[in-house]
Amino acid sequence: MKQQLTPKPKVWQQWLPYWHISFQCSREYKIAMLVALLIGFTTHWMVSQSLYTTQMADNTLKFGIRSVLDSGLMLIFCHFLIRPYLKLHFIPLGRFGWELVQLLLWLYVIGVLGMLLSVSLGKIEWLQVTDITELIFSSPQGKHQMRLDGNNMILLGGFNQAMTFAVWSLIYVMWQSIKSKKQMQIQMQQTQLQQLTNQLSPHFLFNAFNSIRALIYEDQDKAAETVTQLSELFRTHLHAHLRPISSLQEEWQIAQRYLAIEQVRLEQRLQVQLDFAEQLWQQQIPTLSLLTLVENAIKHGISPNQQPGLLRISSLQLSADRWQLQIQNSYRHQSQQGGTQTGLANVRQRLALMPGNNTLTTNTTEPKQMLGQFIVTLELQYD
């Protein structure tokens, strides 16, 4: 059996990825390139004014067109030659050894090419007044002439162009790094949110169905209301991943449904005390974070004990730029179900991804004469 060899791609096929990347760009990138074009035009115009003081007055249009052509050529090189190279060969490797040397050599080659094209523009008859290959400077000591031709043009002009391309490349790599970091943060938030969504205790669902079954024979209206609360709670869970953050008011509405269902099961064993500051309802917290903390409080603090337990939820503005959300539950005996701390760790990590300095701390007082207390405190930036 003959081994089939993969045919070597033709030259034009090897350049196809470069071509595709060149026509795949975001709206932000287009705006940034337009700003770069304006900056390039302004810089070239100012340099021309300093070099061609006497000629500028009579040839304003020609120098303006030359500035547009030079700055446009530079952006064409950046977009069609440098950007695809960075995206295909430099950024994915994430190393700065031999790859950096290759990039600098590539930039120098493009710089020389750009310099040759720029000089060619000055050879056009209508634009000869803008020719840069021969400049004459005047000073008190007399006139000085500088020629850019042959090796001088390649070494000096190519180096200057390459330095400009290097600055553009550095800005682009930094911008891509920031974008990648933000995308990773969003993906991490969505993953953690999905974990929280899947974490709603199966025991809670089992207990909720048992409570509804008992209510059917005692209070059918209450049973129907509990089914509605349960369906709304799970509907919220299904759509939670679409919004990484929510307002405190929205989070409380979700937690309120959960508490209404647990109140049916625990009855007098669950006492809820609320102390919300009205001005904080629109402050942002990670989606489902309040529900996670309330569920932990009931599952590990209130539910395992036969005597009544207190769940206290409060919000407080600490200063002009800080506010606090606190969930406090009493307990007598620890839950037999060992906590994995996944919920707390998840909320803590998602708080760190939000803007500002946001923290989650816990504090425990041991039960002695009175019930013990487990307190979770979130401190967030006030917007």
Residue pairs with C-beta under 8 A, 6 or more apart in sequence:
17 84
17 88
18 80
18 81
18 84
18 85
18 88
21 83
21 84
21 87
21 88
22 79
22 80
22 83
22 84
25 79
32 175
33 75
33 78
33 79
36 75
36 78
36 168
37 71
37 72
37 75
40 70
40 71
40 74
40 75
41 67
41 68
41 71
43 71
44 66
44 67
44 70
44 71
45 63
45 64
45 67
48 56
48 63
48 66
48 67
48 130
49 56
51 132
51 135
52 59
52 63
52 129
52 130
55 63
55 129
56 63
59 129
59 130
62 126
62 127
62 129
62 130
63 129
63 130
65 127
66 121
66 122
66 127
66 130
69 121
70 118
70 121
73 114
73 117
73 118
74 114
74 161
74 164
74 165
77 110
77 113
77 114
77 165
78 165
78 168
78 172
81 110
82 106
82 107
82 110
82 165
82 168
82 169
82 172
83 172
85 103
85 106
86 103
86 169
86 172
86 173
86 176
87 176
89 99
89 102
90 99
90 103
90 173
91 173
91 176
93 99
103 169
104 162
104 166
107 162
107 165
107 166
107 169
108 158
108 159
108 162
110 161
110 162
110 165
111 157
111 158
111 159
111 160
111 161
111 162
111 163
111 164
111 165
112 154
112 157
112 158
112 161
112 162
114 158
114 161
114 165
115 153
115 154
115 157
115 158
115 160
115 161
116 153
118 132
118 157
118 161
119 131
119 132
119 133
119 148
119 153
119 157
121 127
121 130
122 128
122 130
122 131
122 132
122 133
123 131
132 148
133 147
133 148
133 149
133 153
134 145
134 146
134 147
134 148
135 145
135 146
135 148
136 143
136 144
136 145
136 146
137 143
137 144
137 145
137 146
138 144
148 156
148 157
185 353
186 244
188 349
188 353
189 244
189 286
189 350
189 353
190 241
190 244
192 346
192 349
192 350
193 240
193 241
193 244
193 286
193 287
193 288
193 350
194 241
195 342
195 346
196 240
196 288
196 289
196 292
196 343
196 346
196 347
197 237
197 238
197 240
197 241
197 288
199 292
199 342
199 343
200 237
200 295
201 295
201 299
203 299
204 261
204 262
204 295
204 299
207 265
208 226
208 230
208 261
208 264
208 265
210 265
211 226
211 261
211 264
211 265
212 223
212 226
212 227
212 230
212 264
215 222
215 223
215 226
215 264
216 223
222 264
225 260
226 260
226 261
226 264
229 257
229 260
229 261
230 257
230 261
232 257
233 254
233 257
233 258
233 261
236 254
236 257
237 288
240 287
240 288
243 287
244 286
244 287
244 350
245 284
245 285
245 286
245 287
245 354
246 284
246 285
246 286
246 287
247 281
247 282
247 283
247 284
247 285
248 276
248 280
248 281
248 282
248 283
248 284
248 285
248 290
248 315
248 325
249 281
249 282
251 285
251 287
251 288
251 289
251 290
251 291
252 276
252 290
252 313
254 288
254 290
254 291
255 290
255 291
255 294
255 313
258 291
258 294
258 295
259 270
259 272
259 294
259 311
262 270
262 298
263 270
263 272
266 298
266 302
266 303
268 308
269 302
269 303
269 305
269 306
269 307
269 308
269 309
270 298
270 302
270 308
270 309
270 311
271 308
271 309
271 310
271 311
272 310
272 311
272 312
272 313
273 310
273 311
273 312
273 313
274 312
274 313
274 314
275 312
275 313
275 314
275 315
275 316
276 313
276 314
276 315
277 315
277 316
277 317
277 323
279 317
280 315
280 316
280 317
280 323
283 315
283 323
283 380
283 382
283 383
284 354
284 380
284 383
285 325
285 351
285 378
285 380
286 347
286 350
286 351
286 354
289 347
289 350
289 351
289 378
290 313
290 325
290 327
292 343
292 346
292 347
293 327
293 343
293 344
293 347
293 376
294 311
294 313
294 327
295 343
296 339
296 343
296 344
296 376
297 311
297 327
297 328
297 329
297 374
297 376
298 311
298 329
299 335
299 337
300 331
300 334
300 335
300 337
300 339
300 374
301 309
301 311
301 329
301 330
301 331
301 335
301 374
302 309
302 311
302 329
302 330
302 331
303 335
304 331
304 333
304 334
304 335
304 336
305 331
305 332
305 333
307 332
307 371
309 329
309 330
309 331
309 332
309 371
310 328
310 329
310 330
310 371
311 327
311 328
311 329
311 330
312 326
312 327
312 328
312 329
313 325
313 326
313 327
313 328
314 325
314 326
314 328
315 323
315 324
315 325
315 326
316 323
316 324
316 326
317 323
317 324
317 382
318 324
318 379
319 382
320 382
321 381
321 382
322 379
322 380
322 381
322 382
323 379
323 380
323 382
324 377
324 378
324 379
324 380
325 377
325 378
325 380
326 375
326 376
326 377
326 378
327 375
327 376
328 373
328 374
328 375
328 376
329 373
329 374
330 371
330 372
330 373
331 367
331 371
331 372
331 373
331 374
332 367
332 371
332 372
333 367
344 360
344 362
344 376
347 360
347 378
348 359
348 360
351 358
351 359
351 360
351 378
351 380
352 358
354 380
354 381
355 381
356 380
356 381
357 381
358 378
358 379
358 380
358 381
359 378
359 379
360 376
360 377
360 378
361 376
361 377
361 379
362 374
362 375
362 376
362 377
363 373
363 374
363 375
363 377
364 372
364 373
364 374
364 375
365 372
365 373
366 372
